[in-house]
Amino acid sequence: MLELSALGLLQRQPLHGYRLKQQLELFMSGCISVNYGAIYPLLKRLQERGEIVAIGEEESESGPCRKIYSITAKGRARWRQKMLEQPRESWVNSRSRFAIKFFFFGDLEVAERVKLLEHRLAACRQRYESVGNQVLAADPYRSEAWKRHLAMVEGEIQWLAEQLAVEKTGGRGKPRATASEQHLEAEIARR
């Protein structure tokens, strides 16, 4: 998941390791923990495989210069492969992986997003059916814990169905243009 996330962020803009860690923490803190002991070895591996390159250095107030990394075409291909794969993994990991993938949905084609949403929706429905029997546990605390889990899965199913409907109807589309962008587009159209 860390590789997927790092490549996705580097696809958007070149970053040095410290800034990459900060950005990963912003959106991944609810999914997995991020530490320097994982970031720098990952950057080294990605660079050795030719998926990222160091494009420069930035002065640091607290120590040595920081290398700035950018993604390569090979890295973009690897990112897309990681986005579209559906590994067999635990419920918790699959949930975290989907949350990370959804963060990068804007970088995928509609058909790819629909496929990922449908896959996650099917997994959630299957989970709901398999866990439903656990609610009747003899221990009231276990029963309440299972009820809470089911409510979370129900919420995710509803949210996924809404997202899927948006994708299938093309409702998200391009963000609305600002007034100045609309004016510029009108000027270009007149010429």
GUKE-291709 format. One line per field, with one value per residue (C-alpha): residue number from 1; z, x, y. Coordinates in steps of 0.001 Angstrom, whole numbers. Example, Ala and Ser with C-alpha at 12.3 -4.5 7.8 and 13.67 -1.06 7.14 Angstrom:
<atoms>
resi = (1  2)
pz = (7800  7140)
px = (12300  13670)
py = (-4500  -1060)
</atoms>
This chain:
<atoms>
resi = (1  2  3  4  5  6  7  8  9  10  11  12  13  14  15  16  17  18  19  20  21  22  23  24  25  26  27  28  29  30  31  32  33  34  35  36  37  38  39  40  41  42  43  44  45  46  47  48  49  50  51  52  53  54  55  56  57  58  59  60  61  62  63  64  65  66  67  68  69  70  71  72  73  74  75  76  77  78  79  80  81  82  83  84  85  86  87  88  89  90  91  92  93  94  95  96  97  98  99  100  101  102  103  104  105  106  107  108  109  110  111  112  113  114  115  116  117  118  119  120  121  122  123  124  125  126  127  128  129  130  131  132  133  134  135  136  137  138  139  140  141  142  143  144  145  146  147  148  149  150  151  152  153  154  155  156  157  158  159  160  161  162  163  164  165  166  167  168  169  170  171  172  173  174  175  176  177  178  179  180  181  182  183  184  185  186  187  188  189  190  191)
pz = (0  725  -2751  -4381  -2350  -2895  -6653  -6746  -4933  -7016  -10110  -9064  -8260  -7519  -3771  -1385  1213  4116  2134  785  4360  5362  2464  3086  6710  5659  3840  4981  8745  8849  6821  7773  9698  7891  9218  7917  8362  5511  3292  2478  1718  -491  -2387  -2885  -4235  -6575  -7860  -8370  -10388  -12528  -11344  -9922  -10491  -8411  -10355  -7988  -4427  -2000  778  4269  7365  9649  7750  4370  1098  300  -2979  -4960  -6714  -9767  -11237  -14566  -17282  -15799  -12396  -13858  -15391  -12062  -10244  -12668  -12246  -8444  -8676  -10747  -8975  -6483  -4129  -1761  1683  5022  5378  7203  4587  1675  3277  3770  248  -1253  751  -636  -4179  -3926  -3076  -6547  -8491  -10394  -12146  -13568  -16437  -15681  -16633  -14262  -11410  -12045  -11999  -8673  -7136  -8271  -6877  -3500  -3382  -4012  -1272  1188  402  878  4191  5341  4613  6302  9441  9832  11803  14367  15724  17615  19831  23388  24854  24727  24150  21212  19858  20129  18510  15580  15265  15098  12451  10407  10626  9293  6426  5652  5531  3190  924  694  3  -2645  -4377  -4459  -5873  -8472  -9544  -9918  -12075  -14270  -14910  -15444  -12670  -11227  -14450  -14731  -11943  -12824  -14389  -12492  -13885  -15334  -16924  -18414  -19791  -21323  -22872  -24351  -25824  -27403  -28821  -30458  -32298)
px = (0  2898  4350  1000  581  4116  3931  511  1738  4913  2732  1108  4319  8012  8737  11596  11321  10309  7543  6378  6080  4064  1647  1309  438  -2269  -4392  -3067  -3142  -6552  -5293  -1697  1131  3991  7534  10920  12186  9866  9975  13661  14181  11069  12443  15734  13944  11762  14837  16779  13845  13732  10249  11414  14444  16163  15742  17457  18139  16630  18520  17571  17690  18379  20879  22031  20332  17165  16834  13715  12133  9916  8034  9087  6945  7852  6689  3378  2831  3645  1241  -1588  -892  -1013  -4232  -6030  -4825  -7107  -4868  -6346  -5862  -7551  -10715  -8854  -6094  -8522  -10534  -7402  -6176  -9496  -9457  -6009  -7069  -10132  -7867  -6313  -9529  -9235  -6151  -8071  -10498  -14215  -14278  -11381  -13102  -16352  -14528  -12834  -16091  -17995  -15299  -15309  -19109  -19238  -16640  -18648  -21890  -20154  -18704  -22140  -23680  -20881  -20851  -24627  -24817  -22262  -24675  -26513  -23491  -24333  -21987  -23746  -20464  -19530  -23023  -22752  -19307  -20657  -23669  -21312  -19219  -22312  -23471  -20083  -20262  -23850  -22643  -19825  -22204  -24505  -21606  -20116  -23504  -23777  -20259  -20963  -24159  -22238  -19590  -22117  -24125  -21082  -22288  -18924  -17420  -15061  -15095  -16988  -14878  -14311  -15740  -12353  -11952  -15461  -14605  -11372  -13227  -15803  -13013  -11366  -14701  -15309  -11974)
py = (0  2324  1794  2494  5667  6944  6421  8068  11170  11384  11152  14427  16317  15748  15481  14839  12076  14294  16021  12652  11354  14433  14009  10274  10961  13418  10892  7511  7979  6329  3369  2586  4181  5857  6116  7140  3598  2596  5707  5926  2213  2390  5388  3541  431  2493  4311  1049  -353  2796  3787  7124  9349  11997  15244  17652  18621  21061  22825  21692  23888  20954  18822  17583  18465  16534  14645  15491  12511  12328  9382  7830  6244  2852  4112  5300  1868  212  2574  1726  -2001  -1639  388  -2224  -5376  -7098  -9117  -11651  -10156  -9674  -7618  -4848  -4613  -4689  -1894  221  -526  585  3829  4588  3705  5929  8874  8455  7725  11008  9594  6597  6156  5813  2119  1426  3256  1368  -1957  -1139  99  -2993  -5277  -3514  -3464  -7226  -7813  -5701  -7514  -10846  -9650  -8465  -11855  -13814  -11645  -11423  -14670  -13453  -10831  -13531  -14291  -15334  -12734  -9322  -7464  -9635  -9193  -5393  -5430  -7459  -5121  -2143  -3872  -4680  -1058  66  -2422  -1310  2290  1365  -571  2444  4822  2509  2180  5990  6364  3702  5478  8738  7050  5266  8428  10627  12906  13883  15146  18045  20650  23831  26526  29750  33004  33979  30525  30790  34245  32905  29954  32362  34511  31474  30301  33712  33603)
</atoms>
